[in-house]
Amino acid sequence: MTNPVNQELKQRRSIYALGKNVSQTPAQISETIEEAIRQSPTAFNSQTVRAVITFGENSDRVWDIVEAELKKVTPADRFPATQEKIASFRAGFGTILYFTETQTVHKLEADFPLYAANFANWAEQGLGGAQQAVWTALATENIGASLQHYNPLIDEKIKEAFDIPESWELRAQMPFGSIEAPAGEKEFLPDDVRFKIFE
């Protein structure tokens, strides 16, 4: 059985060789990203996912901040390799910054105390679903991406640079752009290790 959604999911890979050779406009890409997040489920329909979509110099600024903060904590002899990695993200067409809106999470914790211990985890699940949806939607447009996590190291500088509300907690960064080299082969665990089926 060939499922079209699964076929689309197979296109989603971590692409590290990014470029700026995309055919879509920033407005078209933003619309794709926004709709993918909009249609992603969240617990209690809480809609706690937030995103900042950056292009051009604004995208570069994200990676300038990452590089500057990493330079403070990376041994000097290892920093050139770090710079090279950051340059590969900067080479892309844009970057998505993913956030969780914590004020909503805390309100749910107060309003539904029986489930209070779960709302942070549920918000994270909602974020993961949104990231998967965006990543796949971009892949179907032949736009490559990867998911990076330089938070909380960069949180304060990002908030200052992009005027981020205090209640938005940075969770991940997604550089994206044209696919300049394909991803390598993907290995999977055996099915009997990952799944149990009872008919």
C-alpha positions in Angstrom: 0.0 0.0 0.0 1.4 3.4 -1.0 0.3 6.2 1.2 0.9 9.7 -0.2 1.6 11.2 3.2 4.3 8.6 3.9 5.8 9.3 0.5 6.0 13.0 1.4 7.6 12.1 4.8 10.3 10.2 3.0 11.4 13.4 1.3 12.0 15.1 4.7 15.7 14.7 5.5 18.3 16.6 7.4 20.0 18.7 4.6 23.3 20.3 5.6 24.5 21.5 2.2 22.2 24.5 1.8 22.2 27.3 -0.7 20.1 30.3 -1.8 19.0 28.9 -5.1 15.3 28.6 -4.3 12.5 29.4 -6.8 10.0 30.5 -4.2 9.7 34.0 -2.8 10.1 34.8 0.9 6.3 35.5 1.0 5.5 32.1 -0.6 7.8 30.2 1.8 6.4 32.1 4.8 2.9 31.2 3.7 3.9 27.5 3.5 5.5 27.6 7.0 2.6 29.5 8.6 0.0 27.1 7.2 1.9 24.0 8.3 2.1 25.4 11.8 -1.5 26.5 11.8 -2.7 23.0 10.8 -0.5 21.2 13.4 -2.4 19.9 16.5 -1.7 21.0 20.1 -3.2 19.8 23.3 -6.4 21.5 24.2 -6.0 23.4 21.0 -3.6 25.6 23.0 -1.7 26.8 19.9 1.5 27.3 21.9 3.9 27.2 18.9 5.4 30.4 17.8 7.8 31.0 14.9 10.0 33.8 13.6 10.9 33.4 9.9 14.0 35.2 8.8 15.6 35.8 5.4 18.7 37.5 4.1 20.5 39.7 6.6 18.1 38.7 9.3 18.8 35.0 8.8 22.6 35.8 8.8 22.1 37.7 12.1 20.8 34.5 13.7 24.0 32.6 12.8 26.2 35.6 13.7 24.7 35.4 17.2 25.2 31.7 17.4 28.8 32.0 16.2 29.6 34.8 18.7 28.1 32.9 21.6 29.8 29.7 20.7 33.2 31.5 20.5 32.9 32.3 24.2 32.6 28.6 25.2 34.5 26.7 22.5 38.2 25.9 22.8 40.2 28.0 20.3 41.6 24.9 18.5 38.1 23.6 17.9 36.5 26.9 16.9 37.4 26.7 13.2 35.4 23.5 12.8 32.5 25.2 14.6 32.7 28.3 12.3 32.6 26.0 9.3 29.4 24.3 10.6 27.8 27.7 11.3 28.8 28.9 7.8 26.9 26.0 6.3 23.7 27.2 8.1 24.3 30.8 7.1 24.6 29.7 3.5 20.9 28.9 3.4 18.1 31.0 2.2 16.5 31.6 5.6 16.1 30.4 9.2 13.0 29.6 11.3 13.2 30.2 15.0 10.8 28.0 16.9 9.4 29.1 20.3 6.9 27.9 22.9 4.5 30.5 24.3 4.9 29.8 28.0 2.2 32.1 29.3 -0.4 29.9 27.7 1.2 26.8 29.2 1.2 28.3 32.7 -2.4 29.4 32.3 -3.4 25.8 31.4 -1.5 24.5 34.4 -3.5 26.8 36.6 -6.8 26.2 34.9 -6.5 22.4 34.8 -4.5 21.4 37.9 -5.2 17.7 37.5 -3.1 17.8 34.3 -0.7 20.5 35.3 2.4 18.3 35.2 1.7 17.4 31.6 1.2 20.8 29.8 4.9 21.5 29.3 5.4 18.1 27.8 2.3 18.5 25.6 3.5 21.9 24.4 6.8 20.2 23.4 4.9 17.5 21.6 2.9 20.2 19.7 6.2 21.9 18.8 7.6 18.6 17.5 4.5 18.1 15.4 4.7 21.6 13.9 8.4 21.1 13.1 7.7 17.9 11.3 4.9 19.5 9.4 7.0 22.5 8.3 10.0 20.3 7.5 7.9 18.0 5.3 6.1 20.9 3.7 9.4 22.5 2.7 10.7 19.2 1.4 7.7 18.9 -0.9 8.8 22.3 -2.3 12.3 21.0 -2.9 13.6 23.1 0.0 16.1 21.4 2.3 16.3 22.0 6.1 17.8 20.7 9.3 16.8 21.2 13.0 19.4 22.8 15.3 19.4 23.5 19.0 21.7 26.3 20.2 19.3 27.4 22.9 19.5 28.4 25.7 23.0 29.7 24.8 21.6 32.2 22.4 18.2 33.0 24.0 18.9 36.5 25.3 20.7 37.7 22.2 18.0 36.4 20.0 15.3 38.1 22.1 17.2 41.4 21.9 17.8 41.1 18.1 14.3 40.2 17.1 12.2 41.9 19.8 10.9 38.6 21.1 8.2 38.7 23.8 9.4 37.5 27.2 6.9 34.6 27.3 8.3 33.1 24.1 10.9 30.4 25.0 13.3 29.5 22.2 13.3 25.8 21.4 15.0 25.3 18.1 16.4 26.8 14.9 15.8 25.5 11.4 18.1 26.8 8.6 16.6 26.1 5.1 17.5 26.6 1.5 18.2 25.0 -1.8 19.5 21.4 -1.6 23.1 21.6 -2.8 23.9 18.0 -1.9 21.6 15.2 -0.9 21.4 13.6 2.5 23.2 10.3 3.1 21.5 6.9 3.4 19.2 6.7 6.4 19.4 3.7 8.6 16.5 2.3 10.5 16.2 0.0 13.6 14.6 -3.3 12.9 10.8 -3.2 13.0 10.5 -5.8 15.7 12.6 -3.5 18.0 10.4 -0.5 17.4 6.9 -1.8 17.0 4.4 -4.2 18.6 1.2 -5.2 16.7 -1.7 -6.9 18.2 -4.5 -8.0 15.8 
